Amino acid sequence: MINVSVKDVLGALASVEDPDLLKNIVELNFISDIAITGGKIKFRLSLTTPACPHKADIESSARAAVLQLPGVESVDIVMDSNVPFASQTAGGKQGIPGIRNIVAVSSGKGGVGKSTVAVNLAVGLAQYGARVGLLDTDVYGPNVPLMMGVDAEPLVRGQKLIPHEAYGVKVMSIGFLNRGDRPVVWRGPMLHTAVKQFLHEVEWGELDYLIVDMPPGTGDVQLSLAQLVSVQGAVLVTTPQEVAMADVRKAFNMFEQVQIPVLGIVENMSYFVCPNCATNHDVFGSGGGQELATRFGVKLLGQIPLSGSVRETGDSGVPIVLSASDSEVTLAVRGLVCAIAAQLSIQALKKRGLPIINMM
């Protein structure tokens, strides 16, 4: 007769560690709803993100650990995620109700593929099952509407704008309000007001991640975002050549000054794979992203190759993670998505701890 208790199950599971958070899954409160029926064990395992890069390994290790208990015949694991509210009041700044993480995607200069990274990051997170919003704050050059295939004015409900939805992502951009080729000619105070409205006067609903596509540089919009809300982290996009890295170094120092942690570096257009000989060519040099990451003590989150399909899919309004699911670019972006999700979970653990989940 089996005599396994809940305590025994938790004891076995305490041997399984999350490789990113460096704590065991019991200590992290990942386990709940343990049910024991004869030799059958069932429980829920809730990770901190649906894009956990170690999901399969953690599940496999948890099952193996419980199966080692005497008399256990089968283990049924319900896998889900519970993205923590990383910080709602950091530095005296308020979060946005319902939004668990705000992530700024930025660069020191234009032309490095920042919007491409932001769009594919948002869609990639949504593919994993996360609730995602994408806010385009590049007021002077809003590219997100084209890249997400959305060309319409937003609806209004009461005093709030309703974001459009594409590919499972809620999207808002100045391009929806100022359509066509009309330029935006605004001074700093107007930019601040626009950013404030997009953050607080849009009906975002419940989101695990709000990805903010920033304008290039270190100007008014970056300062407004830092002043208005608690931002969980920034992702800096560069290309390998020195002219791009020099500007990213300035951007890093700016985020450090406004107390927004940098989650890591993305090296875009990292290399070109020749379609005829399958040889990698370092068109813009090599090693720049890793050099920056090492210098600032952050992660190199990913290296995305240069590909004509990125331009084609961006122009067509179908992000490459959807239109070319098996391409080398898409595989690199998926790795990037998981790496950023992991860094956000680490930040949440450092700042606020993880959500408490009932053990019974």
RARAPE-V529474 format. One record per residue. N is the residue number from 0. SS is DSSP state (H for helix, E for strand, - for the rest). Layout:
n->(N,N)
ss->(SS,SS)
This chain:
n->(0,1,2,3,4,5,6,7,8,9,10,11,12,13,14,15,16,17,18,19,20,21,22,23,24,25,26,27,28,29,30,31,32,33,34,35,36,37,38,39,40,41,42,43,44,45,46,47,48,49,50,51,52,53,54,55,56,57,58,59,60,61,62,63,64,65,66,67,68,69,70,71,72,73,74,75,76,77,78,79,80,81,82,83,84,85,86,87,88,89,90,91,92,93,94,95,96,97,98,99,100,101,102,103,104,105,106,107,108,109,110,111,112,113,114,115,116,117,118,119,120,121,122,123,124,125,126,127,128,129,130,131,132,133,134,135,136,137,138,139,140,141,142,143,144,145,146,147,148,149,150,151,152,153,154,155,156,157,158,159,160,161,162,163,164,165,166,167,168,169,170,171,172,173,174,175,176,177,178,179,180,181,182,183,184,185,186,187,188,189,190,191,192,193,194,195,196,197,198,199,200,201,202,203,204,205,206,207,208,209,210,211,212,213,214,215,216,217,218,219,220,221,222,223,224,225,226,227,228,229,230,231,232,233,234,235,236,237,238,239,240,241,242,243,244,245,246,247,248,249,250,251,252,253,254,255,256,257,258,259,260,261,262,263,264,265,266,267,268,269,270,271,272,273,274,275,276,277,278,279,280,281,282,283,284,285,286,287,288,289,290,291,292,293,294,295,296,297,298,299,300,301,302,303,304,305,306,307,308,309,310,311,312,313,314,315,316,317,318,319,320,321,322,323,324,325,326,327,328,329,330,331,332,333,334,335,336,337,338,339,340,341,342,343,344,345,346,347,348,349,350,351,352,353,354,355,356,357,358,359)
ss->(-,-,-,-,-,H,H,H,H,H,H,H,H,-,-,-,E,E,-,-,-,-,E,E,-,-,-,-,-,-,E,E,E,E,E,E,E,-,-,E,E,E,E,E,E,E,E,-,-,-,-,-,-,-,H,H,H,H,H,H,H,H,H,H,H,H,H,-,-,-,-,-,-,E,E,E,E,E,E,E,E,-,-,-,-,-,-,-,-,H,H,H,-,-,-,-,-,-,E,-,-,E,E,E,E,E,-,-,-,-,-,-,-,H,H,H,H,H,H,H,H,H,H,H,H,H,H,-,-,-,-,E,E,E,E,E,-,-,-,-,-,-,-,H,H,H,H,-,-,-,-,-,-,-,E,E,E,-,-,E,E,E,-,E,E,E,-,-,E,E,E,E,E,H,H,H,H,-,-,-,-,-,-,-,-,-,-,H,H,H,H,H,H,H,H,H,H,H,H,H,-,E,-,-,-,-,E,-,E,E,E,E,E,-,-,-,-,-,-,H,H,H,H,H,H,H,H,H,-,-,-,-,E,E,E,E,E,E,-,-,-,H,H,H,H,H,H,H,H,H,H,H,H,H,H,H,H,-,-,-,-,E,E,E,E,E,E,-,-,-,-,E,E,-,-,-,-,-,-,E,E,-,-,-,-,-,-,H,H,H,H,H,H,H,H,H,-,-,E,E,E,E,E,-,-,E,-,H,H,H,H,H,H,H,H,H,-,-,-,H,H,H,H,-,-,-,-,H,H,H,H,H,H,H,H,H,H,H,H,H,H,H,H,H,H,H,H,H,H,H,H,-,-,-,-,-,-,-,-,-)
